[in-house]
Amino acid sequence: MALKELLEIDDLQEVYATSKERPVLLFKQSTTCPISASAFHAYQQFVERANEDAYFVKVRETRPVSNQIEADLGVQHQSPQIFIVKNKAAVWNASHHDITVNSITEALEEA
């Protein structure tokens, strides 16, 4: 599956609905941060290799969506940040340099 950008708060409903069927990847990125760019590149590499539902949100451009994710999942905002969402709950998250192809792979195997 290709990456899908979340542009509206309503787009989160798709993520949460899918998360009731299987774990879903959700990535928050800053388009102005080099660490975020590196982490997003790792995320893209993972998605290209795997057949997973994968979503992302640009935190500066779509701040209401980013804020809603924080409120819904109860995990303090960081950027970059990745979640595995299952049954509308964050079952795993990582940020900054902890976002790697290997960390995502291992977390999904455990989810």
N, C-alpha and C positions, 0 to 999 in steps of 0.2 A: 504494500500500500504506500502511496505517496504521502508526504507530509501535508497536513491540512492546517492552515492558519485560522486561529479563532479571532474573529473580528468583532463579534457582538456577544454580550452576556448570554443571549439565547443559544449561541453555538456551544456553550458548555453543556447544554442538555443532551446533545449528541454524545459528548464524551461520557457523561454520567450514564446514559442509557446503554451505551456499548459496554461500560465497565460492569454492568450487571451480568453480562454474558461472558466476558473474559477481561483480563488485565489490559489496561490502556496506558500508553506512554504520553506524558504531557510535559512539555518543555517551556520554560519561561526564559526569554533572552532580552538582553539589552543590545540594541543595534549600535551602540557607541562604545562598547567595552571590548577590548581585545581578548580578555579571558573568556567572555561570553561567546565571542566569535569562534574561539578554539573549541569550546565545549559544544557549541552548536554543530561544528564540523564533525566532531566525534559522534554526535547524535545522528546526523545525516548519514554517516558511514554505517552506523548500526542499522538504521532503517532500510538502507539500500540492500543489506544482506539478509535481513529478517523479513518475515511476512507478518508484521505487527501493525495494529492500529496506532497511528502516531500523529500527535497534534503539537502545535506550538503557538505561543503568544508573544508578541513584541511588547515588552512592558511599558515602554515610553509612549508608543503610538496608540496602544489600546489599554491604558491604565485602568479603566473600569473593569475590564475582563481580568486583568492581573489581580486587582484588589478582590474581586469576587472569588477567584481561586483561593486566595489566602483565607478569606472568610469561610468558604465552603469546606476546605480541607483542614483548616485549623493549624496550618504550618506557616510560621513566620516567613515573610517574603525575603528572598534573596535573588540575586541575578548574577550569573545564570543559575537556574534551578531546574531539576527534573523530578518528576513524580511517576510512580506506578500507581494508577487509580484502579481500585477494585471495589465494586459495590458502592460507588460514590465516596470512597474513603482512600486516603493516601496510605498505602501499605509499605511504601518505600519512597525515600527522597534523598537527593544528594545535591550538592552545589559546588560551584567553582571547579577546582582541579580534580575533584572526586568524580566528575562526570567523564567517563571513558567508555569505550566500546566494551571493555571487559567488565566494568562495574555494572553497566546496563544489562549485559548478558547474564551475569551471575544473579542479579536481582530478579530478573524475569524468570529464571529457572526456579528460584525460591518462591516466587509469587504463585 
